[in-house]
Amino acid sequence: MNLVFLFYFFVLGLGLGSFYNVVGLRVPVSTFLKNKRSICPNCFHSLSWYELIPVLSFLIQRGSCRHCDQSISRIYPFIELFTGFFFVYSFYIFGFRPELAVALTFVSLMSIVFVTDITYMLIPDRILFFFLPIFLFLRILVPLEPWWSAFLGASIGLLMLASVIVISRGGMGGGDMKLVGLFGLVLGVKGVLLAFFLACIYGTCFHGLQWIVNKQGRKKPIPFGPYLVMGALTAYFYGEMIITWYVRTFLTFTL
């Protein structure tokens, strides 16, 4: 694997991850196009270019604004590194095959959703509807096998989350439902079922650990979007491997 291309996709991911932070933080509060330049959310000082270098600026400034000394959210370098890593990993897995376009777009959506939901507990329709036609086009251009799995998966994802919302009486939101519908379009039938199953496992484990460590109330609402992101990425990159392992294990114990 050419190290130059790996480095290129990592730098590309870092740069886009910085942009996705801006999208995820501004779109839910309708300020995406109001501030042309990035500003400190505490003192509102316009940031210079050398204060906006992904990850590096955060490290040099020791995680605080150089103007007001207030802490900078760790979500910024995390999403930059998150996007950079998965861009590199996508290229490592797919190379320059057409599926790479699907992978990079999917990682981009996951980065933005992670920011919006962990910050505002909201997955805006504007973001989901922006990506919907892109995924439709990509899945027509780069179809799953069988081709109809993407469209059936989208339908199953929507119906599955709609049922959860009704049964839980609002335990999940409409944004989660639409997001899982997009999962189905990208992952297909088996993938969307696996993604939601894994998201529930991740959520149970992490929230249970958080409750034990921090003694937080069980009824405190938690954003489920980050767990959906984790489940979806696991299913996208390792879905076939997990399903094959499960089937083999199941058959071993039943025969």
C-alpha positions as CSV (number, residue, x, y, z in Angstrom):
1,M,0.0,0.0,0.0
2,N,1.4,3.4,-1.1
3,L,2.3,5.4,2.0
4,V,1.8,8.6,0.1
5,F,-1.8,7.8,-0.5
6,L,-2.3,6.8,3.1
7,F,-0.8,10.1,4.2
8,Y,-3.0,12.0,1.8
9,F,-6.2,10.4,3.0
10,F,-5.2,11.0,6.6
11,V,-4.6,14.7,6.0
12,L,-7.8,14.9,3.9
13,G,-9.7,13.4,6.8
14,L,-8.1,15.7,9.3
15,G,-9.1,18.8,7.2
16,L,-12.6,17.6,6.5
17,G,-13.0,16.5,10.2
18,S,-12.3,20.1,11.2
19,F,-15.0,21.2,8.7
20,Y,-17.4,18.6,10.0
21,N,-17.0,19.9,13.5
22,V,-18.2,23.3,12.3
23,V,-21.2,21.7,10.4
24,G,-22.1,19.6,13.4
25,L,-21.9,22.5,15.9
26,R,-23.6,25.2,13.7
27,V,-26.3,23.5,11.7
28,P,-28.5,22.5,14.7
29,V,-28.5,26.1,15.9
30,S,-28.9,27.6,12.4
31,T,-25.6,29.6,12.5
32,F,-23.8,27.6,9.7
33,L,-23.7,30.5,7.2
34,K,-23.9,33.4,9.7
35,N,-20.2,33.4,10.8
36,K,-17.9,33.3,7.8
37,R,-14.8,32.9,10.0
38,S,-14.4,30.5,12.9
39,I,-14.6,32.1,16.3
40,C,-13.9,31.0,19.9
41,P,-17.3,30.0,21.4
42,N,-16.3,31.6,24.7
43,C,-14.8,35.0,23.9
44,F,-16.0,35.2,20.2
45,H,-12.6,36.2,19.0
46,S,-12.0,35.4,15.3
47,L,-9.5,32.7,15.0
48,S,-6.4,33.0,12.8
49,W,-5.3,30.3,10.4
50,Y,-2.6,29.0,12.7
51,E,-5.2,28.5,15.4
52,L,-7.2,26.2,13.0
53,I,-4.7,23.6,12.1
54,P,-6.4,20.3,12.8
55,V,-5.1,18.6,16.1
56,L,-1.8,20.5,16.0
57,S,-3.3,23.8,17.1
58,F,-5.1,22.1,19.9
59,L,-1.9,20.5,21.2
60,I,0.2,23.7,20.8
61,Q,-2.4,25.8,22.7
62,R,-2.7,23.0,25.3
63,G,-6.4,22.7,24.8
64,S,-7.3,26.3,25.6
65,C,-8.0,29.5,23.7
66,R,-5.0,31.7,23.5
67,H,-7.2,34.8,24.0
68,C,-9.4,33.9,26.9
69,D,-7.7,30.8,28.3
70,Q,-11.0,28.9,28.4
71,S,-10.8,25.2,27.6
72,I,-11.4,24.1,24.1
73,S,-13.8,21.1,23.7
74,R,-12.0,17.8,23.1
75,I,-14.6,17.0,20.5
76,Y,-12.6,19.1,18.0
77,P,-9.4,17.0,17.9
78,F,-11.4,13.8,18.5
79,I,-13.5,14.2,15.3
80,E,-10.5,15.3,13.3
81,L,-8.6,12.2,14.3
82,F,-11.7,10.1,14.0
83,T,-12.3,11.2,10.4
84,G,-8.6,11.0,9.5
85,F,-8.4,7.4,10.8
86,F,-11.5,6.1,9.0
87,F,-10.5,7.9,5.8
88,V,-7.2,6.0,5.9
89,Y,-8.9,2.8,6.9
90,S,-11.4,3.1,4.1
91,F,-8.6,3.5,1.5
92,Y,-6.7,0.6,3.1
93,I,-9.8,-1.6,2.8
94,F,-11.1,-0.6,-0.6
95,G,-8.2,1.1,-2.4
96,F,-9.5,3.0,-5.4
97,R,-12.4,0.8,-6.0
98,P,-15.8,2.5,-6.4
99,E,-16.9,1.5,-2.9
100,L,-14.3,3.9,-1.5
101,A,-16.7,6.8,-2.5
102,V,-19.4,5.2,-0.4
103,A,-17.1,4.6,2.5
104,L,-15.8,8.2,2.6
105,T,-19.3,9.6,2.4
106,F,-20.5,7.3,5.1
107,V,-17.6,8.2,7.4
108,S,-18.4,11.9,6.7
109,L,-22.0,11.5,7.8
110,M,-21.0,9.5,10.9
111,S,-18.6,12.3,11.9
112,I,-21.2,15.0,11.7
113,V,-23.9,13.0,13.4
114,F,-21.5,12.2,16.3
115,V,-20.9,15.9,16.9
116,T,-24.6,17.0,16.6
117,D,-26.0,14.3,18.9
118,I,-23.3,14.3,21.6
119,T,-23.6,18.1,21.7
120,Y,-27.3,18.8,21.3
121,M,-28.9,15.3,21.5
122,L,-30.2,16.1,18.0
123,I,-29.8,14.7,14.5
124,P,-31.0,17.4,12.2
125,D,-33.2,16.5,9.2
126,R,-31.2,19.0,7.1
127,I,-28.1,16.9,7.4
128,L,-29.8,13.6,6.8
129,F,-31.8,14.9,3.8
130,F,-28.5,16.3,2.4
131,F,-26.9,12.9,2.4
132,L,-30.0,11.0,1.2
133,P,-29.7,11.7,-2.5
134,I,-25.9,11.2,-2.4
135,F,-26.4,7.7,-0.9
136,L,-29.2,6.9,-3.4
137,F,-26.9,7.9,-6.3
138,L,-23.9,6.0,-4.9
139,R,-26.0,2.8,-4.2
140,I,-27.3,2.9,-7.8
141,L,-23.8,3.5,-9.1
142,V,-22.2,0.9,-6.7
143,P,-25.0,-1.5,-5.9
144,L,-25.1,-4.1,-3.1
145,E,-25.5,-7.8,-3.9
146,P,-28.5,-8.2,-4.4
147,W,-29.2,-4.7,-5.6
148,W,-32.6,-4.5,-3.8
149,S,-31.0,-5.1,-0.4
150,A,-30.2,-1.4,0.0
151,F,-33.8,-0.3,-0.5
152,L,-35.3,-3.1,1.5
153,G,-32.7,-2.3,4.2
154,A,-33.8,1.3,4.3
155,S,-37.4,0.3,4.7
156,I,-36.6,-2.2,7.5
157,G,-34.4,0.4,9.2
158,L,-37.3,3.0,9.2
159,L,-39.9,0.5,10.3
160,M,-37.7,-1.0,13.0
161,L,-36.9,2.3,14.7
162,A,-40.5,3.5,14.3
163,S,-41.6,0.4,16.2
164,V,-39.1,1.2,18.9
165,I,-40.3,4.8,19.2
166,V,-43.9,3.6,19.5
167,I,-43.2,0.9,22.0
168,S,-40.8,3.0,24.1
169,R,-43.2,6.0,23.9
170,G,-40.6,8.4,22.6
171,G,-37.5,6.7,24.0
172,M,-35.8,7.4,20.6
173,G,-36.2,10.3,18.3
174,G,-37.2,10.8,14.7
175,G,-33.6,11.7,13.8
176,D,-32.5,8.2,15.0
177,M,-35.2,6.6,12.8
178,K,-34.2,8.5,9.7
179,L,-30.5,7.8,10.4
180,V,-31.1,4.1,10.6
181,G,-33.0,4.3,7.4
182,L,-29.9,5.7,5.8
183,F,-27.9,2.9,7.4
184,G,-30.2,0.4,5.6
185,L,-29.5,2.2,2.3
186,V,-25.8,1.9,2.7
187,L,-25.5,-1.5,4.6
188,G,-28.4,-3.5,3.2
189,V,-30.8,-5.8,5.1
190,K,-28.3,-7.8,7.2
191,G,-26.1,-4.8,7.8
192,V,-28.8,-2.5,9.2
193,L,-30.0,-5.2,11.5
194,L,-26.5,-5.9,12.7
195,A,-25.7,-2.2,13.1
196,F,-28.7,-1.6,15.3
197,F,-28.0,-4.7,17.4
198,L,-24.4,-3.6,17.9
199,A,-25.5,-0.1,18.8
200,C,-27.7,-1.4,21.5
201,I,-24.8,-3.5,22.9
202,Y,-22.4,-0.5,22.8
203,G,-25.0,1.7,24.4
204,T,-25.7,-0.8,27.2
205,C,-22.0,-1.4,28.0
206,F,-20.9,2.2,27.9
207,H,-23.9,3.7,29.7
208,G,-23.8,0.9,32.3
209,L,-20.1,1.6,32.9
210,Q,-20.8,5.4,33.1
211,W,-23.6,4.8,35.6
212,I,-21.3,2.7,37.8
213,V,-18.4,5.1,37.7
214,N,-20.3,8.4,37.9
215,K,-23.4,7.2,39.8
216,Q,-25.6,9.0,37.4
217,G,-29.4,8.5,37.5
218,R,-30.7,5.8,35.3
219,K,-33.4,8.0,33.9
220,K,-31.0,10.7,32.7
221,P,-31.4,10.9,28.9
222,I,-28.4,9.9,26.8
223,P,-27.6,10.5,23.2
224,F,-27.9,7.3,21.2
225,G,-26.4,8.7,18.0
226,P,-22.8,8.0,19.0
227,Y,-23.7,4.3,19.6
228,L,-25.5,4.1,16.3
229,V,-22.3,5.5,14.7
230,M,-20.2,2.9,16.3
231,G,-22.6,0.1,15.4
232,A,-22.9,1.3,11.8
233,L,-19.1,1.6,11.2
234,T,-18.5,-1.9,12.8
235,A,-21.2,-3.4,10.6
236,Y,-19.9,-1.6,7.5
237,F,-16.3,-2.7,7.8
238,Y,-16.8,-6.0,9.7
239,G,-20.4,-7.0,9.0
240,E,-19.7,-10.0,6.8
241,M,-17.0,-11.3,9.1
242,I,-19.3,-11.0,12.2
243,I,-22.2,-12.7,10.5
244,T,-20.1,-15.5,9.1
245,W,-18.6,-16.1,12.6
246,Y,-22.0,-16.1,14.2
247,V,-23.5,-18.5,11.8
248,R,-20.5,-20.9,12.1
249,T,-20.6,-20.7,15.9
250,F,-24.4,-21.2,16.0
251,L,-24.2,-24.2,13.7
252,T,-21.3,-25.7,15.8
253,F,-23.4,-25.5,19.0
254,T,-26.7,-26.8,17.4
255,L,-25.3,-29.7,15.3
